[in-house]
Amino acid sequence: MSAQDAPRHALVLGASGLVGRHLVLTLARAGVNVTAAVRSAASGVRVEAWLREHGLARSVDIAIADFDAPEIMVGGAAAFSHVTEIHNCAGAYRFGMPAEEARAANVGIVEKLIDLAAELPMLQRVVHVSGYRVGGQDPDAVPWSEEHRAAVYAELGGYEASKVESDAVFQARARERDVPWTIVNPASVIGDSATGESDQHIGLASTIEQIWDGTATALPGGAATFLPVVTVDYLAAFMAAAAVDPDAVGAAYWILDDATPLLADLLTDVGRHLGVRIPSLKVPASVITRLPRWITRADPETLGFLSADRYPTASAIELADRHGLRLPDVRVSLERWADHLAAHRFGAAAGDERRFVDVAGVRTFELGASGSRRVILPGLPVNADTWSEVASGIGARAVDLPGLGLSGGTGIHDWERWLPAMLGDEPAELIGHSIGAAAAVIAADRFPERIESLTLIAPFFLQAPVRGSERVRMLVRAFLRRADPVQLSRRLTGAGASAKALESSIRDLRRGRAKSAAEQLTSAGSTRWRAELRDALGRFHGPVRIITGSEDPLDPAAVAHLESLPHVELISVPGAGHHPQLTHSDVLIDLLGHPATLPQIGKARPSTAAYASYEMRTA
């Protein structure tokens, strides 16, 4: 069989990275046989799991790459004689690397890659990922002199210099070994155009994180700074097409969207979409280079990307047109990417079931089972993340109330329009904690036909009132803004054991949610509002379950009244306080594993053996 007649089989190096995973998925979906090259068996397992999660029914081969060994692929060329194309997505993408480390990672890989490619009898193409700021190097300059190499690495830094050198070495070595090649020079790679998914958090993503956190005092770059982007799925589709395009042999393509807004506009648009304050000051790269790094928080290697340069994209557009590829809307893609970054706390929170949704015009964060009719409304001053274990355990979704956690909005004033939109039309089981219990009761009072059952956890309006004042509100706000996770854990639970679970809540409070949380805590002290909530609860005749910690009991007068109601079940969890989701999540999962129900006429609701150790009062 000739090489031209061989079935298409792609070897993807760097298959566990952002670009590599999407490329494997794109190729496999197109019917190409794929071998995903990874550094370890564990990495291969993660790649296979990711592919399954993204709907790939067929299997791919997994192979181990050893970039430090003389032969880059374990088994050598003989084990890969069937490969028709190689895609090199491997390398080190990290600013601040020492020169030798960067060179070994990025230059050493392409040298070994071409040596392997030259020995593969069926090989028709090697596609190499370079970069839009480093592509187009002169292969005739290879090998570099020691003086030239030292000067380039000193000027550009380890990462960018190693990419410049590897671009030149790749071309020179491929020409020397008669290996057909194609180079792609992508711009800043952002998330999937449909989902925004990305796990890469350096470069532009880190700047967006600073704007999101409110730590950015200025926008980097001048008025004309152009930092183009490309979505990872478009880049993968382009690479898959270029590998079999005969006109792409010996060609380099700049893959980016010319419609990317100028950097200041891009960051402003993203900031507005995220609902955060946008710095008005713009600082050109020439000024940033003269400022101390502790002020700019910018790695010097990133400053070379703050340029007004434009790039030769015509040939890439022509190839894309030949293969029916169309760039997705760049502004929509940027917004989806920003949503994914923020929902996953810029890499600090894992899991696919995290998202922003629009609820009556309020940007709302929720986690857990999308569309679940079991809805958890968290209390103060914590967020939905503190309920993630419980939500997962009972198949629910936890939703940050307006003005709290990751949700937008201002607070209680948004509830009137937010609650009916959040409920939807199908009956829901509402599980409200603390001030979330107030939201659940208001929803049940106004829309009883949409409420299947109510579970109220530590409902403040049924507990002894805590007197508040403006001074108390200011003190609470100051504490919430300055507390660390251990301090907050001790304040909420009496011990520091829940500090890790509260790290995201601390980040939200410091990001500006402390003011809203303090205001809502003050509202919770209103005698009038507490009475209104008790009256509203009395008007709801569906099943109600009230769960409290033994260390955070209901007001005795409230207990006496509730015990007389046939549709109310009272449960006390021994040893728990106001935040049982932090200290007794396993108990909550057991208790919430089934919805609250009405007892049969003439019968008390029985206690099950699983809950025999809990103190239960059942009317």
C-alpha positions in Angstrom: 0.0 0.0 0.0 1.4 3.4 -0.9 1.5 6.3 1.6 -1.2 8.1 -0.4 -3.6 5.1 -0.2 -3.0 4.4 3.5 -6.0 5.1 5.9 -5.6 8.4 7.7 -3.9 7.9 11.1 -2.9 10.9 13.2 -0.3 10.9 16.1 -1.0 13.9 18.3 1.8 14.9 20.6 0.7 17.0 23.7 -2.7 15.3 23.6 -3.4 16.1 27.2 -3.2 19.9 26.7 -6.0 22.3 25.7 -5.2 22.3 22.0 -4.2 18.6 21.9 -7.5 17.3 23.5 -9.7 19.3 21.2 -7.6 18.2 18.2 -7.9 14.5 19.1 -11.7 15.0 19.5 -12.0 16.8 16.1 -10.0 14.2 14.3 -11.8 11.3 15.9 -15.2 12.8 15.2 -14.2 13.1 11.5 -13.4 9.3 11.4 -9.6 9.6 11.6 -7.7 7.0 13.5 -5.9 8.7 16.3 -3.1 7.9 18.7 -2.9 10.4 21.6 0.6 10.8 22.9 0.8 11.6 26.6 3.5 11.6 29.2 2.0 9.0 31.5 -0.6 6.3 31.7 -2.6 8.4 34.2 -2.6 11.3 31.8 -3.9 8.9 29.1 -6.8 7.8 31.4 -7.7 11.5 31.9 -7.7 12.2 28.1 -9.9 9.2 27.5 -12.3 10.3 30.2 -12.4 13.8 28.8 -13.2 12.5 25.3 -16.1 10.3 26.6 -17.5 13.3 28.6 -17.5 15.2 25.3 -19.5 12.6 23.5 -16.9 10.6 21.7 -18.2 7.1 21.3 -15.2 5.6 19.5 -11.9 4.8 21.1 -8.5 6.3 20.5 -5.1 4.7 21.0 -2.9 6.0 23.8 0.9 6.0 23.6 3.5 7.3 26.0 5.9 10.1 24.9 9.2 10.5 26.7 10.5 13.9 25.7 13.7 13.4 27.7 14.7 10.1 26.0 16.7 9.8 22.8 13.6 8.5 21.0 10.5 10.7 21.7 8.0 7.9 21.4 8.3 4.8 23.5 8.7 1.9 21.1 10.4 4.0 18.4 9.5 4.4 14.8 8.7 0.7 14.3 5.7 1.0 16.6 4.2 3.9 14.6 4.8 2.8 11.0 1.1 3.2 10.2 1.0 6.9 11.1 0.2 9.2 8.2 0.3 12.6 10.0 1.8 14.0 13.2 0.5 17.0 15.0 2.9 18.6 17.5 0.9 20.4 20.2 3.6 19.5 22.8 5.9 22.0 24.5 6.1 24.2 27.5 3.8 27.2 27.8 4.9 29.0 30.9 6.4 32.5 31.3 9.5 33.0 33.5 11.2 29.7 32.6 15.0 29.6 32.7 16.5 29.6 29.2 17.9 26.0 29.3 14.6 24.6 30.6 12.6 26.4 27.9 15.0 25.4 25.2 15.0 21.7 26.2 11.2 21.7 26.2 10.5 23.5 23.0 13.5 23.2 20.8 14.5 19.7 21.9 11.0 18.4 21.1 11.0 19.5 17.5 14.4 18.0 16.9 13.4 14.6 18.1 10.0 14.9 16.4 11.5 15.4 13.0 13.9 12.5 13.6 10.9 10.3 14.3 8.9 11.6 11.3 11.8 10.9 8.9 11.6 7.2 9.7 7.8 6.7 9.2 7.1 5.1 5.9 3.5 6.2 5.6 4.0 9.8 6.8 2.5 12.5 4.6 2.6 15.5 6.9 3.8 17.0 10.2 1.8 19.9 11.5 3.6 22.0 14.1 2.1 24.6 16.5 4.3 27.7 16.6 2.9 31.1 17.5 1.6 34.3 15.9 4.4 36.4 17.5 7.2 34.0 16.8 6.3 32.4 13.4 8.1 33.1 10.1 11.7 32.5 11.3 14.5 32.0 8.8 15.6 28.3 8.7 18.8 29.3 6.9 20.0 30.9 10.1 20.1 27.5 11.8 22.2 26.6 13.7 22.3 29.7 15.8 25.6 30.9 17.2 26.0 30.9 20.9 26.2 34.7 20.8 23.0 35.1 18.8 21.1 32.6 21.0 22.3 34.4 24.2 21.1 37.7 22.8 17.7 36.5 21.7 17.0 34.7 25.0 18.2 37.7 27.0 15.9 40.0 25.0 12.7 37.9 24.8 12.9 35.6 27.8 13.0 31.8 27.9 9.5 31.0 26.7 9.3 33.3 23.7 12.9 32.9 22.6 12.6 29.1 22.7 9.5 29.3 20.5 11.4 31.5 18.1 14.3 29.1 17.9 12.0 26.0 17.6 10.2 27.6 14.7 13.5 28.0 12.8 14.8 24.6 13.9 11.6 22.8 12.9 11.8 24.2 9.3 15.5 23.6 8.9 15.5 20.0 10.2 12.4 19.1 8.3 14.0 20.4 5.1 17.2 18.5 5.9 15.3 15.2 6.5 12.9 15.7 3.6 9.8 15.7 5.9 6.6 17.4 4.5 5.5 20.0 7.0 2.9 22.7 7.8 3.2 25.3 10.6 0.2 26.9 12.3 0.8 30.2 14.2 -2.2 30.6 16.5 -3.0 33.8 18.3 -4.0 33.7 22.0 -6.1 30.5 22.2 -9.4 31.0 24.1 -12.1 28.5 25.0 -14.5 26.5 22.8 -16.7 28.7 20.8 -19.9 26.9 21.9 -19.1 26.3 25.6 -16.2 28.6 26.4 -14.4 25.6 28.0 -10.8 26.1 28.7 -8.3 25.1 31.4 -5.6 27.5 30.3 -5.2 30.4 32.7 -2.2 32.4 31.8 -1.8 35.4 29.4 -5.0 37.1 28.6 -7.0 34.9 31.0 -4.9 36.2 34.0 -5.6 39.8 33.0 -9.4 39.0 32.9 -9.0 37.4 36.3 -7.5 40.6 37.7 -10.4 42.6 36.3 -12.9 40.1 37.7 -11.3 40.2 41.2 -11.1 44.0 41.2 -7.3 43.9 41.5 -6.6 45.5 38.1 -5.9 49.2 38.5 -5.4 49.9 34.8 -5.9 48.2 31.4 -2.6 47.1 29.9 -1.5 48.5 26.5 -2.3 51.6 24.5 -5.3 52.6 22.5 -4.0 50.7 19.4 -2.9 47.5 21.2 -4.1 44.4 19.3 -4.0 41.1 21.0 -5.9 38.7 18.7 -7.6 35.5 19.7 -8.8 32.3 18.2 -11.1 29.7 19.7 -9.6 26.3 20.4 -12.2 24.4 18.4 -11.6 26.5 15.3 -7.8 26.0 15.6 -8.3 22.2 15.9 -10.5 22.2 12.8 -8.0 24.2 10.9 -5.1 21.8 11.9 -7.2 18.8 10.9 -7.9 20.3 7.5 -4.3 21.6 6.9 -2.8 18.2 7.5 -4.4 16.8 4.3 -4.4 20.0 2.1 -1.8 19.6 -0.6 -1.3 23.3 -0.9 -0.3 23.5 2.8 3.0 21.6 2.4 5.8 23.9 3.4 3.5 26.7 4.4 2.9 28.6 7.6 -0.5 30.0 8.5 -1.4 32.7 11.0 -4.6 31.6 12.7 -6.4 34.4 14.4 -9.6 36.5 14.1 -8.9 39.9 12.5 -12.2 41.0 14.0 -10.8 40.7 17.6 -11.5 44.0 19.3 -8.5 46.1 20.3 -7.3 45.0 23.7 -8.7 47.9 25.7 -12.1 47.4 24.0 -11.9 43.6 24.4 -11.2 43.9 28.2 -13.9 46.6 28.6 -16.5 44.4 26.8 -15.6 41.3 28.8 -15.7 43.3 32.0 -19.1 44.7 31.3 -20.4 41.2 30.4 -19.1 39.9 33.7 -20.7 42.8 35.5 -17.5 44.1 37.1 -15.8 47.5 37.4 -13.5 48.3 34.4 -10.4 50.5 35.1 -10.5 53.7 33.1 -6.7 54.1 33.0 -4.7 52.6 30.2 -1.0 52.0 30.6 1.1 51.5 27.4 3.7 48.6 27.5 6.5 51.1 27.3 5.4 52.5 30.7 4.7 49.1 32.2 8.3 48.0 31.5 9.6 50.8 33.7 7.3 50.0 36.6 8.2 47.5 39.4 6.7 44.1 38.9 5.0 44.2 42.3 3.0 47.1 41.0 2.2 45.8 37.5 1.8 42.1 38.4 2.9 41.4 34.8 5.5 39.0 33.8 8.1 40.8 31.6 7.8 38.2 28.9 4.1 39.0 28.4 4.8 42.6 27.5 6.0 41.8 24.0 2.4 40.7 23.2 1.2 44.3 23.8 1.7 45.4 20.2 -0.3 47.2 17.5 1.1 44.8 14.9 -1.2 43.0 12.4 -0.6 39.7 10.9 -0.7 38.0 7.4 -3.9 36.0 7.6 -5.0 35.9 3.9 -3.5 32.4 3.2 -5.2 30.9 6.3 -8.6 32.4 5.3 -8.2 30.9 1.8 -7.4 27.4 3.3 -10.4 27.7 5.6 -12.7 28.7 2.8 -11.5 25.6 0.8 -12.6 23.4 3.7 -15.8 25.2 4.6 -14.4 26.5 7.9 -15.9 29.7 9.3 -14.6 31.7 12.3 -17.2 31.9 15.1 -18.4 35.3 16.3 -15.4 36.5 18.3 -17.3 38.7 20.8 -19.8 35.9 21.6 -16.8 33.5 21.9 -15.0 35.8 24.3 -18.1 36.2 26.5 -18.6 32.4 26.7 -14.9 32.0 27.5 -15.1 34.6 30.2 -18.2 32.9 31.6 -16.4 29.6 31.8 -13.3 31.1 33.4 -15.4 32.9 36.1 -17.7 30.0 36.7 -14.7 27.8 37.4 -13.0 30.5 39.4 -10.1 30.7 36.9 -9.1 27.1 37.6 -9.7 27.0 41.3 -13.0 25.1 40.9 -13.2 21.9 38.9 -16.2 20.2 37.5 -18.4 20.6 34.4 -21.7 21.4 36.2 -20.9 25.1 36.8 -22.5 27.8 34.8 -24.0 31.3 34.5 -27.6 31.7 33.4 -29.7 34.7 32.8 -32.6 34.9 35.2 -34.9 37.9 34.6 -31.9 39.9 33.5 -29.8 39.0 36.5 -26.6 37.2 35.8 -27.0 34.1 38.0 -24.5 31.4 39.0 -25.6 27.9 39.6 -23.9 24.6 40.1 -25.1 21.0 40.1 -27.6 19.2 37.9 -28.7 21.6 35.2 -32.5 21.9 35.1 -33.0 20.0 38.3 -36.3 20.8 40.0 -34.6 20.4 43.4 -33.1 23.9 44.0 -30.9 24.9 46.9 -30.8 28.6 47.8 -27.7 29.3 50.0 -27.6 31.6 53.0 -25.2 34.3 54.2 -22.3 35.0 54.0 -21.4 31.9 52.0 -22.0 30.8 48.4 -23.3 28.0 46.3 -19.8 26.3 46.4 -20.3 25.5 50.0 -23.4 23.4 49.0 -21.7 21.6 46.1 -21.3 18.3 48.0 -24.9 18.3 49.1 -26.2 19.3 45.7 -24.2 16.5 44.0 -25.4 14.0 46.6 -29.1 14.7 46.1 -29.1 15.6 42.4 -29.9 19.3 43.0 -28.6 22.6 41.7 -27.4 25.3 44.1 -28.1 28.8 43.0 -26.4 32.0 44.3 -29.0 34.6 45.2 -28.8 38.0 43.6 -25.9 40.1 45.0 -24.3 37.0 46.6 -21.6 34.6 45.6 -20.9 34.7 41.9 -24.4 36.1 40.9 -25.0 39.6 39.8 -27.8 41.8 40.9 -28.0 44.0 44.0 -29.8 41.8 46.6 -33.2 41.3 48.0 -34.7 44.0 45.8 -34.2 41.7 42.8 -36.2 38.9 44.3 -39.6 40.1 43.0 -38.6 39.5 39.3 -35.9 37.0 40.0 -37.8 34.4 42.0 -40.6 33.6 39.4 -38.0 33.4 36.6 -35.8 31.1 38.6 -38.7 28.8 39.5 -39.9 28.3 35.9 -43.2 26.7 35.3 -42.8 23.1 36.6 -43.2 22.4 40.3 -40.0 22.6 42.2 -38.7 21.4 45.6 -37.1 24.4 47.2 -34.4 24.0 49.8 -33.6 27.3 51.4 -30.8 28.0 53.9 -30.8 31.0 56.3 -31.7 34.0 54.1 -32.3 31.5 51.3 -35.1 30.1 53.4 -36.7 33.6 53.3 -36.5 33.5 49.5 -38.0 30.1 49.4 -40.9 31.1 51.7 -41.6 34.2 49.6 -41.6 32.1 46.4 -44.0 29.6 48.0 -46.3 32.3 49.2 -46.5 34.0 45.8 -46.4 31.0 43.6 -47.7 28.0 45.6 -48.7 26.1 42.5 -45.1 26.0 41.5 -43.8 24.6 44.8 -43.8 20.9 45.4 -42.3 21.1 48.9 -40.3 23.4 51.1 -37.2 22.5 53.1 -36.0 25.3 55.3 -32.6 25.0 56.9 -31.7 27.3 59.8 -34.5 29.8 58.9 -33.4 32.9 60.8 -37.0 34.3 61.0 -38.0 31.3 63.1 -35.1 31.8 65.5 -34.5 34.3 68.3 -33.9 37.7 66.8 -30.4 39.3 67.0 -30.6 43.0 67.3 -28.7 45.0 64.7 -27.9 48.6 63.9 -26.0 50.6 61.3 -22.9 50.3 63.4 -23.3 46.5 63.5 -23.8 46.4 59.8 -20.5 48.4 59.2 -18.6 46.1 61.6 -20.0 43.0 59.9 -19.0 44.4 56.5 -15.5 45.2 57.7 -15.1 41.7 59.1 -16.3 40.0 56.0 -14.0 42.1 53.8 -10.9 41.3 55.9 -11.5 37.9 57.3 -9.4 34.9 56.2 -10.9 31.4 55.7 -9.9 30.2 59.1 -11.4 33.3 60.8 -14.7 32.9 58.9 -14.8 29.2 59.6 -14.4 29.9 63.4 -17.1 32.5 63.2 -19.6 30.3 61.4 -18.9 26.9 62.9 -16.8 27.5 66.1 -13.7 25.8 64.6 -11.3 26.3 61.7 -11.9 22.9 60.1 -14.1 24.4 57.3 -11.5 26.9 56.2 -10.8 25.3 52.8 -14.5 25.0 52.0 -14.8 28.7 52.7 -11.9 29.9 50.5 -14.2 30.7 47.6 -16.7 32.6 49.8 -13.8 34.7 51.1 -12.8 35.5 47.6 -16.3 36.5 46.7 -16.6 38.7 49.8 -13.3 40.5 49.0 -14.4 40.9 45.4 -17.2 43.1 46.5 -19.9 40.8 48.0 -19.2 41.9 51.6 -21.3 45.0 51.2 -24.3 43.1 49.8 -23.9 40.4 52.4 -23.8 42.9 55.3 -26.9 44.7 53.9 -28.8 41.5 53.7 -27.7 40.5 57.2 -29.1 43.8 58.4 -32.4 43.1 56.6 -32.6 39.7 58.4 -32.7 41.6 61.7 -35.9 43.5 60.7 -38.7 42.6 63.1 -41.3 43.5 60.5 -39.7 41.4 57.8 -39.4 38.4 60.1 -43.1 38.7 61.0 -44.0 38.9 57.4 -42.0 35.8 56.6 -43.6 33.8 59.4 -47.1 34.9 58.2 -46.1 33.9 54.6 -45.0 30.5 55.8 -48.3 30.0 57.6 -50.2 30.6 54.3 -48.4 27.7 52.6 -50.1 24.4 53.1 -47.8 22.2 51.1 -45.2 19.9 52.8 -42.7 21.8 54.9 -39.6 20.4 56.5 -37.5 22.5 58.8 -33.9 21.4 59.7 -31.9 23.1 62.4 -28.7 22.3 64.3 -29.0 21.5 68.0 -26.6 24.4 68.6 -28.7 26.8 66.5 -32.3 26.0 67.6 -35.6 27.6 66.7 -37.3 30.0 69.0 -39.4 28.0 71.5 -42.5 29.9 70.6 -42.1 29.1 67.0 -41.6 25.4 67.8 -44.8 25.3 69.8 -46.8 26.7 66.9 -45.1 24.6 64.2 -45.7 21.4 66.2 -49.4 22.0 65.8 -49.3 22.1 62.0 -49.9 18.7 60.3 -47.9 19.6 57.2 -44.7 20.6 59.0 -41.9 18.3 60.0 -39.2 19.5 62.5 -35.7 17.9 62.5 -32.8 18.8 64.8 -29.3 17.6 63.9 -27.2 17.0 67.0 -24.0 19.0 67.1 -24.8 21.2 64.1 -24.9 24.9 64.1 -26.2 27.5 61.6 -24.2 26.1 58.7 -24.7 22.3 58.7 -23.6 22.1 55.0 -20.1 22.8 56.3 -20.0 20.4 59.2 -22.7 17.8 58.6 -23.0 17.5 54.8 -23.5 13.7 55.0 -26.4 14.1 57.4 -28.0 16.7 55.0 -27.6 14.4 52.0 -29.4 11.6 54.0 -32.2 14.0 55.1 -32.6 15.7 51.7 -32.4 12.5 49.7 -36.2 12.5 49.4 -38.5 15.5 49.2 -40.7 16.6 52.1 -44.1 15.0 52.0 -47.4 15.3 53.7 -48.3 12.5 56.3 -51.1 10.2 55.6 -54.4 11.3 57.2 -54.6 10.1 60.8 -51.0 9.0 60.9 -47.9 10.7 62.3 -44.9 10.7 59.9 -42.7 7.9 61.0 -39.0 8.1 61.7 -36.8 5.7 59.7 -34.0 3.7 61.2 -31.4 5.8 59.4 -32.5 8.9 61.3 -33.2 7.3 64.6 -30.3 9.1 66.2 -31.7 12.5 65.2 -34.1 14.4 67.5 -37.3 14.6 65.4 -40.6 16.2 66.3 -43.3 15.2 63.9 -46.9 16.6 64.0 
